[in-house]
Amino acid sequence: MKLKLYITFFIGLSLFIFSCKTASKLYEKGNYDEAVEVAAKKLQKDPNDSKLLDIITNSYTYAVNDHESRIQSLSQSTNELKYESIYNEYRSLQRMYEAIYKVPSILGIVNPINYSEYLVTYSQKAGDVRYERGIAFMQRYTKKSYQDAYREFQIALRFNPGNRDASIKLNEAYEYAVTNVVVLPVLQYGGYIQSSYSANSNYLDEQLIRNLKNRSGNEFVKFYSVWEARREDLRIDQEVELSVANLHIGRQYDNSTRRKVSKEIIIKEIVFKPDSVVREYANVNATVISTTRRINSSLSLQINVRNSEGQRVWNDNVNAIYNWSTVFTTFNGDERALRTEDKLLVNRRKEFAPPASEIERNLYEIINNDILYRIKNYFNRY
């Protein structure tokens, strides 16, 4: 029991010494804001600690002087964003006030100042400046300027969440800033795919649009299917056209190797007595045939991006290769000549070649990520 008490006392003493040293070191390094917050937190447990009281009092005085000096300098600046910097200074001052306020017993000793009114004032001023900057950007009437305006209104609302005008302008700026892109169904040889494999191209369309929606990487580019664009009556800025330039489903071809095997076996056995047996031997032969069957297929697809006037603004080509292969073993001759491992190969279940539709599906799956990467990379410029 005494040992536990000693351990508890030692841990408490160590934490106490560590907290003093931490606040003291922060103070010595000139990190007055942090020193105030650390000291205030520790004084909640022991409000009568004289060392911590000295540290928090001196740190708060120096911190206030530093922040107010910077505020004075910023007030004389011609930078239109100065109110944000002033707001940040007052926010630091208010954070110290709130830390000290949590220790009522030291309020009369430190006498912290409540800067909440200053935060309201400069939050309003900073938000107003951002709002006016957003309006100015919108009057340049370009995609880039609308994007800049959108970001300005976002910041304005962070400072003034209740600004209804900023909310309206935010939505308006985004409507002009965004590029609406329609992904057209896959084309093959100049027309829409109408074959037994069309389900695979539809799968590519659906997967690509879904991935572009979820992982576009650009908040100002939105992707839609043709059906979605019509349903929402969207302004279409660009279209992505995917056309199959070449789809080759290969024929299977075999490459075989032959290996002769032989074994000496007993063909006749005469037993005269239990300890007298006469055996007759003979050699049996077989040919082991190992066949590798392959199907090599490929897909070439062209990406074209056209603007609202139908002009091609970007294009690229992507390719996919899918090689299927299997190995099977047969034999000619006397089965008794086969070794154990040969029999295992011969008896292994034969794998049949996939149908053309499955080969095409694999090609589309291979090419999907490459298409996604290239389209994302292009539209990330916007």
Order of alpha helices (4+ residues) and beta strands (2+ residues): alpha-alpha-alpha-alpha-alpha-alpha-alpha-alpha-beta-beta-beta-alpha-beta-alpha-beta-beta-beta-beta-alpha-alpha
